[in-house]
Amino acid sequence: MLIRYLVLTFLLCATASLNAQDPTPTASPSPSPGKYTVVGPTGYQGSTEERPPIPPGTRSGGVLNGRAVSLPKPVYPEAARAAKVGGAVSVQVLVDEQGSVVRAYAVSGQALLRPAAVEAAKGAKFSPTIIEGQPVKVSGVITYNFVAPRKSQDVLLGLGYNLAEFELTKTYYIGLVEKEIPTVWTEEQALLEKIGAAVRKAGQSTVSLARVPETPKVSVATDKSSELKTEINATGPPRDTDRFTILGTSSGNSGTSIDAETVADVVSLQAAIARRLTNPIALWYFKLGQSLANLENRISDKASFEQAVLDMKTAYSKTPPSAAESLQVRLNEIIKVAETLGSDASQTETLRHLISSVRDL
């Protein structure tokens, strides 16, 4: 009995060992026809979902933004806002004979933004599409452009840079600063109106202020007033939302040359903003932008460039503790390169690149 038990045990162990070494292959299940893998959240739930077939007789409408009677804006998701996620999201929709959206799902765009875009698309309304006297269903795409929120200090740095550059180059790019200044800042707005009138009179630049461009996308931007007030206490009044949903565009890449009187108005505008920013941190970011523009635009003038380097060092020495470490590192790099520029002209492009990178941080 003992011998039979040992033999049986040996045979069982040998069989298990062979199965482990040479397993029988199993075929992976092939995807069912009409299914697709969802990457990130869409209008559907789950990792693999049925893509609904297009009903017979449905007409293709292409991009539908411009044909909408009502096009609600998505709510900017808090998670996307915190992560500074933005960009375009395209939502495929099916519009019924009455012009209502009966189906919507995202086909492209950042995962954090897709659910909000889908939800907004479901509320869109269109005029019924009539073919040969009969209303028909339409399939098309609605595109939503989420504008990633900028921190208040970035806004102030950019504002200081642009205005200082306008002063130094005597060239004004309309639309770059108008959207950053609250309409209730009356003194600054009066100067803006005067500058804008002079630029438009020159006739070398045009501005488009339209909520819906010719090929419209729904822009979803954030109101930066709360950031200005709570993060750095810029003492600025609340900004109206339209300042951030209406986009100004220039015809061409070149700015408009401005006369001495308009340059003086740009200088006055900078002074007015500086007086408005009573919080030292807010004022530091604004003046840092001015210093960067001053440094970049005086590279070819040795005497004034040396003074610009000294001003940059002064600004760096006053960097607030709350400033991002990446900003502090980059400013230190800018100063080091600027100090060697006199003996190594090849560093010019490096300096310009570093200054540009600070503006993009």
C-alpha positions in Angstrom: 0.0 0.0 0.0 2.8 2.4 0.8 4.5 1.7 -2.6 1.2 2.3 -4.4 0.7 5.6 -2.5 4.2 6.8 -3.4 3.8 6.0 -7.1 0.4 7.8 -7.2 1.9 10.9 -5.5 4.8 11.0 -8.0 2.5 10.8 -11.0 0.3 13.6 -9.7 3.3 15.9 -9.1 4.8 15.2 -12.5 1.5 16.0 -14.2 1.3 19.4 -12.4 4.8 20.2 -13.3 4.2 19.6 -17.0 1.1 21.7 -17.0 3.0 24.6 -15.4 5.8 24.4 -18.0 3.6 24.1 -21.1 0.3 25.7 -20.4 -2.5 25.3 -23.0 -2.7 28.7 -24.8 -6.1 30.5 -24.5 -7.3 33.0 -27.1 -7.8 36.6 -26.1 -11.4 37.6 -26.7 -11.6 39.7 -29.8 -13.5 42.9 -29.5 -17.1 42.8 -30.6 -18.0 44.6 -33.8 -19.2 48.2 -33.2 -17.3 48.5 -29.9 -14.4 50.8 -29.1 -12.1 51.5 -26.2 -12.8 54.7 -24.3 -9.7 56.7 -23.3 -10.6 58.9 -20.4 -14.1 60.0 -19.4 -16.6 60.5 -22.2 -20.4 60.8 -22.4 -20.5 57.0 -21.7 -19.5 55.0 -18.6 -17.2 52.0 -18.6 -14.1 51.0 -20.4 -15.8 49.5 -23.5 -19.1 50.7 -24.7 -21.3 50.3 -27.7 -21.0 53.2 -30.0 -24.6 53.9 -31.0 -25.2 53.5 -34.8 -26.3 56.6 -36.7 -30.0 56.3 -37.5 -30.9 55.9 -41.2 -31.6 59.1 -43.0 -29.4 61.2 -40.7 -27.5 64.0 -42.5 -23.9 64.9 -41.7 -23.7 68.5 -40.5 -19.9 68.9 -39.8 -19.1 71.5 -37.2 -22.4 72.7 -35.7 -21.3 75.6 -33.5 -22.3 78.3 -35.9 -25.7 76.7 -36.5 -26.8 76.6 -32.8 -29.7 78.7 -31.7 -28.6 78.2 -28.1 -25.1 76.9 -27.1 -24.6 76.7 -23.3 -21.1 77.1 -22.0 -19.7 74.2 -20.0 -18.8 74.6 -16.3 -15.1 74.6 -15.9 -14.3 71.5 -13.8 -12.5 72.3 -10.5 -10.0 69.5 -11.0 -9.1 70.9 -14.5 -8.9 74.4 -13.1 -6.5 73.3 -10.4 -4.3 71.4 -12.8 -4.4 74.3 -15.3 -5.8 71.9 -18.0 -7.2 73.6 -21.0 -7.7 73.0 -24.7 -10.3 72.0 -27.3 -12.9 69.3 -26.7 -15.0 68.0 -29.6 -18.3 66.4 -28.8 -20.2 64.3 -31.4 -23.9 65.0 -31.2 -27.1 63.7 -32.8 -29.7 66.4 -33.3 -33.3 65.3 -33.8 -36.0 66.6 -36.1 -37.0 69.3 -33.5 -33.4 70.6 -33.1 -32.7 69.0 -29.7 -29.6 67.1 -28.9 -30.6 63.5 -28.2 -27.1 62.0 -27.9 -23.6 63.4 -27.1 -20.2 61.9 -26.5 -16.7 63.3 -26.5 -14.4 62.2 -29.4 -11.3 64.2 -28.5 -9.8 66.5 -25.8 -8.4 66.4 -22.3 -10.0 63.7 -20.1 -10.7 66.1 -17.3 -12.7 68.4 -19.6 -14.8 65.9 -21.5 -17.7 65.3 -19.1 -18.4 69.0 -18.8 -18.3 69.5 -22.5 -20.7 66.5 -23.0 -23.1 67.9 -20.4 -23.1 71.3 -22.1 -23.6 69.8 -25.5 -26.8 68.0 -24.4 -28.3 71.4 -23.7 -27.7 72.9 -27.2 -30.6 73.8 -29.4 -30.7 74.1 -33.2 -33.1 75.1 -35.8 -34.7 72.1 -37.4 -33.0 70.9 -40.6 -35.5 70.6 -43.5 -34.7 68.5 -46.6 -37.3 68.4 -49.3 -39.9 69.7 -47.0 -39.2 67.2 -44.3 -37.3 67.6 -41.0 -34.3 65.3 -40.6 -31.9 64.2 -38.0 -28.4 65.7 -38.2 -25.1 64.3 -36.8 -22.2 66.7 -36.2 -19.6 68.1 -33.8 -19.6 70.9 -31.2 -16.2 72.1 -30.2 -15.6 73.7 -26.9 -12.3 75.6 -26.2 -11.4 75.6 -22.5 -9.0 78.4 -21.7 -6.7 77.3 -18.9 -6.8 79.7 -16.0 -3.7 81.8 -15.4 -2.6 82.7 -11.9 -2.9 86.3 -10.9 0.8 86.9 -10.6 1.3 85.6 -14.2 -1.3 88.1 -15.4 0.5 90.9 -13.7 3.9 89.9 -14.9 2.6 89.7 -18.5 0.9 93.1 -18.1 4.1 94.7 -16.9 6.1 93.2 -19.6 3.8 94.1 -22.5 3.3 97.7 -21.4 7.1 98.2 -20.9 7.8 96.7 -24.3 5.2 99.0 -25.9 7.0 102.0 -24.3 10.5 100.9 -25.3 9.7 99.7 -28.9 7.1 102.4 -29.5 5.0 99.7 -31.0 1.5 98.8 -29.7 -0.2 95.4 -30.1 -3.8 96.1 -29.6 -5.7 93.4 -27.7 -2.8 92.3 -25.6 -3.5 94.4 -22.5 -7.1 95.4 -22.8 -8.5 92.1 -21.6 -6.3 92.1 -18.5 -7.6 95.4 -17.0 -10.9 95.6 -15.1 -13.5 97.8 -16.7 -14.1 99.5 -13.3 -10.6 100.8 -13.1 -11.7 104.1 -14.4 -8.4 105.9 -14.6 -6.7 103.0 -16.4 -9.7 102.5 -18.7 -9.6 106.2 -19.8 -6.0 105.8 -20.7 -6.7 102.6 -22.6 -9.5 104.3 -24.6 -7.1 107.1 -25.5 -4.3 104.7 -26.5 -6.8 102.5 -28.5 -8.2 105.5 -30.3 -4.7 106.6 -31.4 -3.9 103.1 -32.6 -7.1 102.7 -34.6 -6.6 106.2 -36.1 -3.2 105.0 -37.4 -5.1 102.5 -39.4 -2.3 99.8 -39.3 -4.1 97.4 -36.9 -7.7 96.2 -36.5 -9.3 94.5 -33.6 -12.1 91.9 -33.7 -14.3 91.8 -30.6 -16.8 89.2 -31.3 -18.3 86.5 -29.0 -18.8 84.2 -32.0 -16.0 84.2 -34.6 -16.7 83.2 -38.2 -15.9 79.5 -37.4 -17.1 79.7 -33.8 -16.0 77.7 -30.8 -17.4 78.1 -27.4 -14.6 79.6 -25.2 -14.7 78.7 -21.6 -12.5 81.0 -19.6 -12.3 81.8 -15.9 -12.8 85.0 -14.1 -9.4 85.9 -12.6 -10.7 88.6 -10.1 -10.9 86.2 -7.2 -7.3 85.2 -7.7 -6.1 88.7 -7.9 -8.0 89.6 -4.7 -7.4 86.5 -2.6 -3.9 85.2 -3.7 -2.0 88.5 -3.7 -4.6 91.0 -2.6 -4.0 93.3 -5.6 -6.8 95.6 -4.3 -8.3 95.5 -7.7 -12.1 95.5 -8.0 -13.8 92.4 -9.4 -13.4 92.0 -13.1 -16.3 91.5 -15.4 -16.4 88.1 -17.0 -16.7 89.5 -20.6 -13.1 90.6 -20.3 -12.0 87.0 -20.5 -14.5 85.5 -23.0 -14.1 88.2 -25.7 -10.9 87.7 -27.6 -9.1 90.6 -29.3 -7.2 89.7 -32.4 -4.8 91.7 -34.5 -4.7 91.7 -38.3 -1.2 90.4 -38.9 1.8 89.8 -36.7 3.1 93.4 -36.6 2.0 96.0 -34.1 1.2 99.6 -34.7 3.8 102.3 -34.5 2.8 104.9 -31.9 3.7 108.6 -31.6 5.4 110.3 -28.7 2.1 111.4 -27.1 0.8 107.8 -27.1 4.0 106.5 -25.7 3.6 109.0 -22.8 0.1 107.6 -22.3 1.5 104.1 -22.1 4.0 105.4 -19.4 1.1 107.0 -17.5 -0.9 103.8 -17.7 2.0 101.8 -16.1 2.2 104.4 -13.3 -1.5 104.2 -12.7 -1.4 100.4 -12.4 1.5 100.6 -10.1 -0.4 102.9 -7.8 -3.4 100.6 -7.9 -1.3 97.6 -6.8 -0.8 98.5 -3.1 0.1 95.0 -2.1 3.9 94.6 -2.4 3.7 91.1 -3.8 1.3 92.2 -6.6 3.5 95.2 -7.3 6.7 93.0 -7.4 5.2 90.8 -10.2 4.2 93.8 -12.2 7.6 95.4 -11.9 9.3 92.2 -12.6 7.6 92.1 -16.0 8.8 95.6 -16.6 12.3 94.7 -15.7 12.4 91.7 -18.0 11.1 93.8 -20.9 13.7 96.4 -20.1 16.5 93.9 -20.1 15.5 92.2 -23.3 15.0 95.4 -25.3 18.3 97.0 -24.2 20.7 94.3 -25.2 22.1 96.3 -28.1 22.8 99.4 -26.0 25.7 98.6 -23.7 25.3 101.4 -21.2 21.5 101.1 -20.7 21.8 97.3 -20.7 24.2 97.4 -17.8 21.7 99.5 -15.9 19.0 97.0 -16.9 21.1 94.2 -15.4 21.4 96.1 -12.1 17.6 96.7 -12.0 17.1 92.9 -12.6 19.4 92.1 -9.7 17.4 94.5 -7.5 14.2 92.8 -8.5 15.7 89.4 -7.9 16.9 90.4 -4.4 13.3 91.3 -3.5 11.8 88.0 -4.7 8.9 87.2 -2.3 9.2 83.9 -0.4 5.9 82.7 -2.0 7.4 82.9 -5.5 7.7 79.5 -7.2 11.1 77.9 -6.9 11.2 77.4 -10.7 10.8 81.2 -11.1 13.6 82.0 -8.7 16.0 79.5 -10.5 15.1 81.0 -13.9 15.7 84.6 -12.7 19.1 83.6 -11.3 20.0 82.0 -14.7 18.9 85.2 -16.5 21.2 87.3 -14.4 24.2 85.0 -14.9 23.8 85.0 -18.6 23.2 88.8 -18.8 26.4 89.4 -16.8 28.4 87.4 -19.4 26.8 88.9 -22.4 29.4 91.7 -22.7 32.1 89.1 -23.4 30.1 86.5 -25.2 27.6 87.9 -27.7 26.5 84.3 -28.6 24.5 84.3 -25.4 22.0 86.8 -26.7 19.6 84.2 -28.0 20.0 82.2 -24.7 19.0 85.3 -22.7 16.0 85.9 -24.9 14.9 82.3 -24.5 15.3 82.5 -20.7 13.2 85.7 -20.5 10.6 84.1 -22.7 10.5 81.0 -20.5 9.8 83.1 -17.4 6.8 84.7 -19.2 5.5 81.2 -20.0 6.0 79.7 -16.5 
